[in-house]
Amino acid sequence: MEGVNSQQEVVATEELDGAVGLAISGDDPVGLAISGDRNPGCRASVQFDVDGNGMWTVTKHQKLHNHEFVPTTKSYLLRSHRSVSRNHLSYLKDLKKSGVCVADGLRFLKTQSGGSPLVGFTSRDAYNSLCTDVLNNLDGTDSNTLIEIFKQRQSSEKDFYFDFEVDDESRLCSFFWRDGKMMRDYELFGDLLVHDTTYRTNKYDMICGPFVGMNHHCMNVMFGCGFLLNERIESFIWLFRSFLRSMNGKSPQSIMTDQCAAMAAAISQVFPTSRHRLCIWHIGENSKKHIKGLRNQKDFLDIFNCLLKHTDTEVEIELYWTRMVTTYKCHNNSWIEKLYQCRDKWCPAFNKDYFSGGILSSQRSETTNHSISRRLSKTAGLCDFYSSFVGVVSE
């Protein structure tokens, strides 16, 4: 303790709540004094003498208390009795990386140990320790650490590719990466590309955009992953050009996305020879917001879903579309009109000459996003996301 000389005495008084109060006597006392208001008159204490070299020597110890001790079942709540061991911390980190939330991990520890008193720490202690561990392991800024990881992989893997974009103030605003296996998978199965930007799974609120395909076993394959700071046309153009450059200029036959106008504009510029398809599921979800009244009318959903999924010829779509707008008097509905104008992007009848593997929605990409996001929280950084992404791809 700085400021304590050899002529001063330090007395530590014990309190019920586990805190230790320091009372320093002397001409110029320096230190912290906590009164025992909860147990007035308790003489239990430990007295130390401190010499000029900072050596503490116990000179007096009063053991008798004038109050009951904390029950054994509650002693684990005392600050002095709580600590998160390295084994427990490592265990919770591994569970979190595997997609198990911290709360569920703590419940398992309590069950395994035989109750909360035998775990040795509280839920708040666990969360604080995990946050502290992240800060201690963060070398510099999160983005710089991620770029260093990419550089290390590129130095050891000749076919690893990454690219990033910074703004005028040298802040990371976009990045993309893919490894050699993703490139080889794209060479074999790159006729269909599914891209979805629904989820924002990091504390910077950046947009996650994985590039997903389907192999000959109808299983998901990953072609790469990008992050964007916003959904502007310029941002998507940069991302798609980075992807195309990483794949030696090979464009897919079909690209499945949601109804994002900026993404559609970027696709028309970067992939002019590819067929842009719209996700049927997203159209159905958007209809709940734009034509809620029509959806509630009798039998409207039957004919609407038939148009989206089961019209195999242009004659069929014209027949059923005319029947729908006539029966339900929705000629002047702006959303219905826009949907009809882009029918070549969602109607099966207009896409028979372009391979799509029978895919009608971007659910494959969303499944990948869900697999990643369930392992992370909104407080996760870019390096956390990268680690989880690598784990999902390996599975």
Secondary structure, DSSP 8 states (H G I E B T S, - for coil): -TT--TT-EEEEEE-TTS-EEEEEESSS--S-----TTSTT---EEEEEE-TT--EEEEEEE---SS----TTTGGGSGGG----HHHHHHHHHHHHTT--HHHHHHHHHHHHTSGGGT-S-HHHHHHHHHHHHHHH--S-HHHHHHHHHHHHHHH-TT-EEEEEE-TTS-EEEEEEE-HHHHHHHHHHTTEEEE------STT--EEEEEEEE-TTS-EEEEEEEEESS--HHHHHHHHHHHHHHTTT---SEEEE-S-HHHHHHHHHH-TTSEEEE-HHHHHHHHHHHSHHHHTSTTHHHHHHHHHHS--SHHHHHHHHHHHHHHTT-TT-HHHHHHHHTGGGT-GGG-TTS--TT--SSHHHHHHHHHHHTT--TT--HHHHHHHHHHHHH-
